[in-house]
Amino acid sequence: GYFAGGTSTSTTTAAHRIVFSSGVTSANTDSNISTARRYLVGVSDGATYGYFAGGDTSTPQTTVDRIVFSTSVTSANTDSTLVEAKRYLGGMSDGITNGYFSGGNSGGSTKSTQKIVFSTSVTSASTDSDLGVNTNHPSGSSDGATYGYMAGGDTGGNSVIANRMTFSTAVFA
């Protein structure tokens, strides 16, 4: 597994890798992201690639970096560039076909969703997949097959809203 980017007080390109069998985490400079930023999110196809999307340098960003799991090398991937610059976004994937970057802030909170197709690494707007309300900092999770969730975050106060996506339709409810 990989972690990259900064903290709430600073930006960085640093990446760390965790070895699941041992639980040991260490710095991995081959996996550093292309630009120093914070408030980004990651998704993965579960086998070949992972993606670190969006974030903040002092404004929302469109940058997406792709990590190749077989080499642990990360680089900017212009095919995956976000359509809308975002920070504080949530991410989830079906683990095979598509990943989703939802909510966040693009100058104000947003409910928009962008979908990445893993076979092409191309990201596009997915208005059918928009969240029900504008949400900063949603947390994403999925079963990797049927359903994905974007829940919580900030909708002007702490949110108790959960949005469920059925992956076969890519629609949140």
Disulfide bonds with the S-S distance in Angstrom:
none
